[in-house]
Amino acid sequence: MYRYDAIDKEMLADRTREFREQVQRRLAGELTEAQFLRLRLMNGLYLQLHAYMLRIAIPYGTLSSAKLRRLAHVARTYDKGYGPFTTRTNLQLHWIKLKDAPDILDQLAEAELHAIQTSGNCIRNVTADPYAGATADELDDSRVWAEAIRQWSTVHPEFSWLPRKFKIAVTASQTDRTAVRSYDIGLRLHRNAEGETGFEVMVGGGQGRTPYLAATIRPFLPPERLFSYLEAIMRVYNRHGRRDNIWKARIKILVAQLGAEEFARQVEEEWAASPWEADIPLAEIERIRGRFGVPAFETLPARSEAFEAARASDRGFARFVRHNTHAHKMAGYGIVDISLKAPGETPGDCSSDQMDAIADLAERYSFDEIRVNYQQNLVLPHVKLDDVPAVFARLQEIGLATANIDLITDIIACPGLDYCSLANARAIPVAQAIARRFADMDRAEEIGEFKIKISGCINACGHHHLGHIGILGVDKKGEEYYQLSLGGSGAEDATLARILGPALSTEQVPGAVESIVETYLKDREPGERFLDTLRRIGPEPFKEAVYAEAH
């Protein structure tokens, strides 16, 4: 994985030293909370319902064992011994004391971690494919490009105070594991008709109060021109983006108002005036690629006798293989997904002890690498098939062997009203109640791929617009209610979910999900996923079932 160079380390040391001085001024009363606000947000520090929350960046979701152990140590020492991994592949700690924040940032910097630009109106943590470098269906390692974008965008003087926060995702695979069309800028590396490799550039995606899927403004961009084109997009946004209305400040609103064609025209005009010097040379991309290194894969047979024997003799292991493993580009290896969604637990939460154990597994079995994905799960990207049974056994011991990736209990949920001052309703208890209702793994397998996503407010941190069932918490005269939507997808067939009907009470939500599932099982045709059935028969049968149950 990428190793920081001397410039990276010096920048982090300077940044943490500056922030320590700012915190001391705040604690001494020399800064008001309003004056301190921008300073803390640019260093990932929020003030939530009960305490400060620190959002720690995990660039393109890649961790070493040492980094994960440092996160475990910080959570254990300065928080309550756990933290949730988020849909932005970050880690959040919700019980931070302000006086401890500088020490935490120092300790993170020692491990090449930070919280820079995890908040504020800037370019946030860049997302890449969590299977990058491991899956056979990629044209390139998307982390290389994400790292280059990180270096280009971090404390970029022109884009450090944008009209609103800004998010970029990169994928280079046929399968979209980043929800690339839901980002402000989505980049998809592909080949054109001539066989050349370049980027499809998509702009204007986003969720929140007004959800949009990004529009393609350039079907093919040569890789060597990427950074001047990104700058052209950012300049058009910086020039026209609203700063007088927070709800209309995102680039998605600008693209929608101008129209994708006009927005693209303005970007192309700006880009035409950009000098080639605005681009990062491909030699620099290769330098970055070299700093990732290549795991020392062994030449192995495609079939593992130990793996096959364990699958034949252990029903639980066989289920784990079906749902939590993925084909690797190298013969004899597999990609192992670690679910942080045991039914009844808090989605995405990982304890310090579990982090330490996963770090040990990565060090021993996965070339010292762990990935975080936007589904709030973890990944061991390079595991020998011979070693998968041992990994599974250890995951069982630490309570992380749930075989439910992409099944109905693999629920995304934001912190909601349990933590967040912006939330209207709780998300975690609703996710737990639904997961308990479908805890029977045989039934979950019968249902098949089924993605439930829950947000506690319209900011959509739980990606409810992209859920097969999306659940949005709303406030009705001081009571928590939940609005259900159907038909969202963050995959290659990206779609936004549509509202099903009136909001339901907390108690009604699990039954409503049950009614939707039962309608699907009754009406599906052989081989259909839930989305296939919904698209074929429409929402009315599901709506009738939900509101008949509710009333």
C-alpha positions in Angstrom: 0.0 0.0 0.0 1.0 3.6 -0.5 3.7 4.9 2.0 3.9 8.6 2.8 7.0 10.5 1.8 8.9 13.1 3.7 6.7 15.9 2.4 3.5 14.2 3.5 4.9 13.6 7.0 6.2 17.2 7.3 2.8 18.6 6.3 1.0 16.4 8.8 3.4 17.4 11.6 2.9 21.1 10.8 -0.8 20.8 10.6 -1.2 19.1 14.0 1.1 21.6 15.6 -1.0 24.5 14.3 -4.2 22.8 15.4 -2.8 22.3 18.9 -2.3 26.0 19.2 -5.8 26.7 18.0 -7.3 24.2 20.6 -5.3 25.9 23.3 -6.7 29.3 22.4 -10.2 27.8 22.4 -9.8 26.2 25.8 -8.3 29.5 27.2 -11.4 31.4 25.9 -9.4 33.4 23.3 -11.6 32.0 20.6 -15.4 31.7 20.7 -17.0 28.5 19.5 -18.1 30.4 16.4 -14.6 31.5 15.7 -13.3 28.0 16.3 -15.9 26.3 14.1 -14.1 26.6 10.8 -10.7 25.7 12.3 -12.0 22.5 13.9 -14.1 21.4 10.9 -11.1 21.6 8.6 -9.4 19.2 11.0 -12.4 16.7 11.1 -13.7 17.7 14.5 -17.5 18.1 14.9 -19.6 19.0 17.9 -22.5 16.6 18.2 -25.2 15.8 20.6 -23.1 14.5 23.5 -19.5 15.3 22.7 -17.0 16.2 20.0 -16.8 13.7 17.2 -13.6 13.1 15.2 -13.8 11.9 11.7 -10.6 10.2 10.7 -9.7 9.9 7.0 -9.0 6.5 5.5 -7.9 7.6 2.0 -9.6 5.3 -0.6 -10.4 3.0 2.2 -6.9 1.4 2.5 -5.3 0.5 5.8 -2.2 -1.3 6.9 -2.2 -3.4 10.1 -0.2 -0.7 11.9 -2.7 1.9 10.9 -5.7 -0.2 12.1 -3.9 -0.9 15.4 -3.4 2.8 15.8 -7.1 3.4 15.2 -7.8 0.7 17.8 -5.4 2.3 20.3 -7.0 5.8 19.8 -10.5 4.4 20.2 -9.5 2.5 23.4 -7.5 5.4 24.9 -9.6 8.5 24.0 -13.0 7.1 23.3 -15.2 4.2 24.5 -13.3 1.4 22.8 -15.1 1.3 19.5 -16.0 3.3 16.4 -18.2 3.1 13.3 -16.8 2.8 9.8 -18.8 5.1 7.6 -20.2 5.2 4.1 -17.3 7.5 3.2 -14.8 4.8 4.3 -13.8 6.9 7.3 -13.7 6.0 11.0 -15.7 8.2 13.4 -15.1 8.5 17.2 -18.1 10.0 18.9 -16.9 10.7 22.5 -13.8 12.9 22.1 -12.7 15.5 24.6 -11.5 18.7 23.0 -8.4 18.8 25.2 -7.4 15.4 23.8 -7.8 16.2 20.1 -4.3 17.5 19.5 -2.7 14.4 21.1 -5.0 12.2 19.0 -4.0 13.9 15.8 -0.3 13.6 16.8 -0.7 9.9 17.3 -2.6 9.5 14.0 0.1 11.4 12.2 2.8 9.0 13.5 0.9 6.2 11.8 0.4 8.2 8.5 -3.3 9.0 9.4 -5.1 12.3 9.7 -8.5 14.0 9.8 -7.7 16.8 7.3 -10.6 17.7 4.9 -13.0 15.2 6.4 -15.3 18.1 7.0 -15.8 21.7 5.8 -16.4 23.1 2.3 -13.5 21.4 0.6 -12.7 18.2 -1.4 -13.2 15.4 1.0 -11.8 11.9 1.3 -11.6 10.3 -2.2 -13.3 6.9 -2.7 -11.9 4.0 -4.7 -12.9 0.4 -5.4 -12.3 -1.6 -2.2 -11.3 -4.6 -4.4 -8.7 -2.5 -6.3 -5.5 -4.3 -7.1 -7.2 -7.7 -6.3 -10.1 -8.1 -8.7 -9.7 -9.4 -12.3 -12.3 -7.1 -13.7 -10.3 -3.8 -13.4 -8.4 -2.0 -16.0 -6.1 -0.4 -13.5 -5.7 0.0 -9.7 -8.1 2.9 -8.9 -6.3 3.6 -5.7 -3.3 5.0 -7.7 -5.5 7.7 -9.2 -7.3 8.3 -5.9 -4.0 8.9 -4.2 -2.9 11.3 -7.0 -6.2 13.2 -6.5 -5.6 13.2 -2.8 -2.2 14.8 -3.3 -3.6 17.3 -5.8 -6.6 18.3 -3.7 -5.2 18.4 -0.1 -5.0 22.0 1.0 -5.3 23.2 -2.6 -5.4 27.0 -2.2 -8.0 27.5 -4.9 -10.5 24.9 -3.6 -10.1 25.1 0.2 -13.3 27.0 0.7 -15.8 25.9 -1.9 -19.5 26.8 -1.9 -20.1 23.4 -0.3 -18.4 20.1 0.5 -17.2 18.1 -2.5 -16.7 14.3 -3.0 -14.9 12.4 -5.7 -15.0 8.6 -6.5 -12.9 6.6 -8.9 -13.6 3.1 -10.3 -11.7 1.1 -12.9 -13.8 -2.0 -12.8 -16.8 -3.4 -14.8 -18.6 -3.8 -11.4 -19.3 -0.5 -9.7 -18.4 -0.9 -6.0 -18.2 2.8 -5.3 -21.7 4.1 -6.2 -19.8 6.4 -8.6 -22.9 8.2 -10.0 -23.8 9.5 -6.5 -20.7 11.7 -6.2 -20.0 15.3 -7.1 -17.5 13.9 -9.6 -17.4 10.3 -10.6 -14.5 8.9 -12.7 -14.8 5.6 -14.5 -11.7 4.3 -16.2 -12.6 2.3 -19.4 -11.6 1.6 -23.0 -13.0 3.5 -25.9 -13.8 2.0 -29.3 -10.2 2.4 -30.4 -9.0 0.4 -27.3 -7.5 3.4 -25.6 -7.8 3.8 -21.8 -9.4 7.0 -20.4 -12.0 8.3 -18.0 -15.7 8.8 -18.3 -16.3 12.0 -16.3 -19.6 12.2 -14.5 -20.6 15.4 -12.6 -23.5 16.4 -10.4 -24.4 13.4 -8.3 -25.4 13.6 -4.7 -28.0 12.6 -2.2 -29.4 14.7 0.6 -32.5 16.9 0.3 -32.4 16.9 -3.5 -30.9 13.7 -4.9 -29.4 13.4 -8.3 -27.4 10.9 -10.3 -24.3 12.4 -12.0 -24.5 13.2 -15.7 -21.7 12.2 -18.1 -20.2 15.5 -19.3 -17.2 13.8 -21.1 -17.4 10.2 -22.2 -13.7 9.9 -22.7 -10.9 11.9 -21.2 -7.2 10.9 -21.8 -5.6 10.1 -18.4 -2.8 12.5 -18.9 -5.3 15.4 -19.0 -7.2 14.4 -15.8 -6.0 17.1 -13.5 -6.5 20.1 -15.7 -10.0 18.8 -16.4 -10.7 18.4 -12.7 -9.5 22.0 -12.2 -11.8 23.2 -15.0 -14.8 21.6 -13.3 -13.9 23.0 -9.9 -13.4 26.5 -11.3 -16.8 26.5 -13.0 -18.3 25.4 -9.7 -16.4 27.9 -7.7 -17.5 30.6 -10.0 -21.2 29.9 -10.1 -22.0 27.8 -7.0 -24.4 29.3 -4.6 -22.9 30.6 -1.3 -26.1 32.3 0.0 -28.2 29.1 0.4 -26.8 25.9 1.9 -29.6 23.8 0.3 -28.6 25.0 -3.2 -24.9 25.1 -2.8 -23.9 21.7 -4.1 -22.6 21.2 -7.6 -25.6 18.9 -8.3 -27.9 21.9 -8.1 -25.7 23.9 -10.5 -25.6 21.1 -13.0 -29.4 20.7 -12.8 -30.1 24.4 -13.2 -27.6 24.9 -16.1 -28.3 21.6 -17.6 -25.6 19.0 -18.1 -24.9 20.1 -21.7 -24.4 23.8 -20.8 -22.3 22.9 -17.7 -20.1 20.6 -19.9 -19.8 23.5 -22.5 -18.5 25.8 -19.8 -16.1 23.2 -18.4 -14.7 22.5 -21.9 -14.3 26.3 -22.5 -12.4 26.6 -19.2 -10.4 23.5 -19.9 -9.4 24.8 -23.4 -7.7 27.7 -21.7 -5.8 25.5 -19.2 -2.1 24.9 -19.9 -0.7 21.4 -20.0 1.3 22.3 -17.0 -1.9 22.1 -15.0 -1.7 18.3 -15.4 0.3 15.8 -13.3 2.8 14.1 -15.7 2.2 10.4 -16.2 5.7 9.9 -14.8 4.4 11.2 -11.5 1.5 8.7 -11.6 4.0 6.0 -12.1 6.0 7.2 -9.1 2.8 7.0 -7.0 2.1 3.6 -8.4 5.6 2.5 -7.4 5.0 3.6 -3.8 2.1 1.2 -3.5 4.2 -1.8 -4.3 3.0 -5.2 -5.5 2.2 -8.0 -3.0 4.6 -11.0 -3.3 2.0 -13.4 -4.7 3.0 -17.0 -4.9 2.3 -19.2 -7.9 -0.5 -21.4 -6.7 -2.9 -23.9 -8.2 -6.4 -22.5 -8.8 -7.9 -25.2 -6.6 -7.1 -25.5 -2.9 -7.8 -28.9 -1.4 -7.9 -27.5 2.1 -10.4 -24.9 1.1 -12.6 -27.4 -0.7 -12.5 -29.9 2.1 -13.5 -27.2 4.6 -16.4 -26.1 2.4 -17.6 -29.7 2.0 -17.5 -30.5 5.7 -18.6 -27.2 7.4 -22.0 -25.8 6.4 -21.2 -22.5 8.1 -18.0 -22.1 6.2 -19.7 -23.0 3.0 -22.2 -20.2 3.6 -19.4 -17.8 4.4 -17.7 -18.6 1.2 -20.9 -18.1 -0.8 -21.5 -14.6 0.5 -18.2 -13.2 2.0 -15.6 -14.3 -0.6 -14.9 -13.0 -4.1 -12.7 -14.2 -6.9 -9.2 -12.8 -7.0 -7.1 -12.0 -10.1 -4.4 -14.4 -8.9 -4.9 -18.2 -8.9 -5.1 -19.7 -5.5 -6.1 -16.4 -3.7 -9.5 -14.9 -2.7 -10.9 -11.6 -1.5 -12.6 -11.9 1.9 -15.3 -9.6 3.1 -15.7 -9.0 6.8 -19.3 -8.1 7.8 -19.7 -5.5 10.5 -23.4 -6.3 10.5 -24.1 -9.2 12.9 -27.9 -9.1 13.5 -28.7 -7.0 16.5 -25.4 -5.1 16.5 -24.8 -1.5 15.4 -24.0 -1.5 11.7 -20.5 -0.5 10.9 -19.2 -0.6 14.5 -15.9 -2.3 15.3 -14.4 -2.6 18.8 -10.8 -1.9 19.5 -10.2 -5.5 20.3 -11.8 -6.5 17.0 -9.6 -4.0 15.1 -6.5 -5.5 16.7 -7.6 -9.0 15.7 -8.3 -8.0 12.1 -4.9 -6.3 12.0 -3.3 -9.5 13.1 -5.2 -11.4 10.4 -4.2 -8.9 7.7 -0.6 -9.1 8.8 -0.5 -12.9 8.7 -2.8 -13.7 5.8 -3.4 -10.6 3.6 -0.1 -8.9 2.9 -0.7 -6.4 5.7 -3.7 -4.8 4.0 -7.3 -4.0 5.0 -9.9 -2.2 3.0 -13.0 -0.3 4.1 -15.9 -0.1 1.8 -18.9 2.2 1.6 -21.2 -0.6 2.8 -19.6 -0.1 6.3 -17.7 -3.4 6.1 -14.1 -4.4 5.9 -12.1 -6.4 3.3 -9.0 -8.6 3.4 -8.0 -8.2 -0.3 -5.4 -10.9 -0.7 -5.9 -14.2 1.2 -4.7 -17.6 0.0 -7.6 -20.0 -0.4 -5.6 -22.4 1.8 -5.8 -19.8 4.6 -9.5 -18.8 4.3 -10.7 -21.5 6.8 -8.2 -20.2 9.4 -9.4 -16.6 8.8 -13.0 -17.7 9.1 -12.3 -19.5 12.4 -10.7 -16.4 13.9 -13.5 -14.2 12.7 -15.9 -16.6 14.5 -14.0 -16.1 17.7 -14.2 -12.3 17.5 -17.9 -12.2 16.4 -17.3 -11.1 12.9 -18.0 -14.2 10.8 -21.6 -13.2 9.8 -22.1 -14.5 6.2 -24.5 -11.8 5.0 -22.7 -9.6 2.5 -25.4 -8.0 0.3 -28.2 -9.9 2.1 -31.1 -8.3 3.9 -29.2 -8.0 7.3 -26.2 -6.2 5.7 -27.9 -2.9 6.5 -26.3 0.5 6.1 -27.3 3.0 8.8 -26.0 6.4 9.8 -25.5 7.3 13.5 -28.9 9.1 13.6 -30.3 10.7 16.6 -28.3 8.5 19.0 -25.3 10.8 18.2 -26.0 13.4 15.5 -27.4 16.8 16.3 -28.7 17.1 12.7 -30.8 14.0 12.9 -34.6 13.9 13.1 -34.8 10.2 14.2 -32.8 7.3 15.3 -31.4 4.9 12.6 -29.4 2.3 14.6 -32.4 0.8 16.6 -34.4 0.5 13.4 -31.6 -1.3 11.6 -31.2 -3.6 14.6 -34.9 -4.4 14.7 -35.0 -5.3 11.0 -31.8 -7.4 11.3 -33.2 -9.4 14.2 -36.4 -10.0 12.2 -34.4 -11.6 9.4 -31.7 -13.2 11.5 -32.5 -16.7 10.1 -29.7 -17.1 7.6 -31.6 -19.8 5.5 -34.4 -17.3 5.0 -31.9 -14.5 4.2 -30.4 -16.6 1.5 -33.8 -17.4 0.1 -34.5 -13.7 -0.2 -31.2 -13.1 -1.9 -29.6 -9.7 -2.7 -31.5 -7.1 -0.7 -30.0 -3.8 0.3 -31.6 -1.7 3.1 -30.2 1.7 3.8 -31.3 4.0 6.7 -30.7 7.7 7.2 -31.8 9.7 10.3 -32.3 12.9 8.4 -32.4 14.3 4.8 -28.6 14.7 4.7 -28.7 11.0 3.6 -25.5 9.8 5.3 -27.1 6.3 5.3 -27.5 6.4 1.5 -31.3 5.8 1.7 -31.8 7.1 -1.9 -29.7 4.2 -3.1 -31.4 1.4 -1.1 -33.5 -1.3 -2.5 -35.5 -0.2 0.5 -34.5 3.3 1.6 -35.7 4.4 5.1 -35.6 8.1 6.0 -36.2 9.3 9.6 -38.5 12.3 9.8 -39.9 14.3 12.7 -43.7 14.6 13.0 -44.7 16.8 15.9 -41.8 15.6 18.0 -42.3 11.9 17.2 -40.0 9.8 15.1 -41.5 8.5 11.9 -39.9 6.8 8.9 -40.5 7.3 5.2 -40.0 4.3 3.0 -38.7 4.4 -0.6 -38.2 1.5 -3.1 -35.9 0.8 -6.0 -32.6 2.5 -5.4 -29.3 1.2 -6.6 -25.7 2.4 -6.3 -24.4 -0.2 -8.7 -23.9 -0.1 -12.5 -27.7 0.1 -12.9 -27.8 3.2 -10.7 -31.3 4.5 -9.8 -32.8 6.7 -7.1 -35.4 5.1 -4.8 -39.0 6.5 -5.0 -41.1 7.3 -2.0 -43.7 4.5 -1.4 -46.3 6.4 0.7 -46.9 8.1 4.1 -44.3 7.8 6.8 -44.7 4.9 9.4 -44.0 4.8 13.1 -40.9 3.1 14.5 -42.9 0.0 15.5 -44.4 -0.3 12.0 -41.2 -0.3 10.1 -40.0 -4.0 10.6 -43.5 -5.2 9.6 -43.5 -3.0 6.5 -40.2 -4.5 5.4 -41.6 -8.0 6.1 -44.6 -7.2 3.9 -42.3 -5.9 1.0 -40.2 -9.1 1.3 -43.2 -11.4 1.3 -44.7 -9.6 -1.7 -41.4 -10.0 -3.6 -41.2 -13.7 -2.7 -44.7 -14.3 -3.9 -44.4 -12.4 -7.2 -40.8 -13.0 -8.3 -40.0 -15.1 -11.3 -37.1 -17.6 -11.3 -33.7 -15.9 -11.1 -35.1 -12.5 -10.3 -33.5 -10.2 -7.7 -35.8 -7.9 -5.7 -34.9 -5.0 -8.0 -35.8 -7.1 -11.1 -39.3 -7.9 -9.7 -39.9 -4.4 -8.6 -39.0 -3.0 -12.0 -41.2 -5.6 -13.7 -44.4 -5.3 -11.6 -44.0 -1.7 -10.3 -44.4 -0.4 -6.7 -48.2 -0.8 -6.4 -48.3 -4.4 -5.1 -45.7 -3.4 -2.5 -47.5 -0.3 -1.5 -50.8 -2.2 -1.0 -49.1 -4.8 1.1 -47.3 -2.2 3.4 -50.3 0.0 4.0 -52.7 -2.9 4.5 -50.4 -4.2 7.2 -50.0 -0.7 8.7 -53.7 -0.1 9.0 
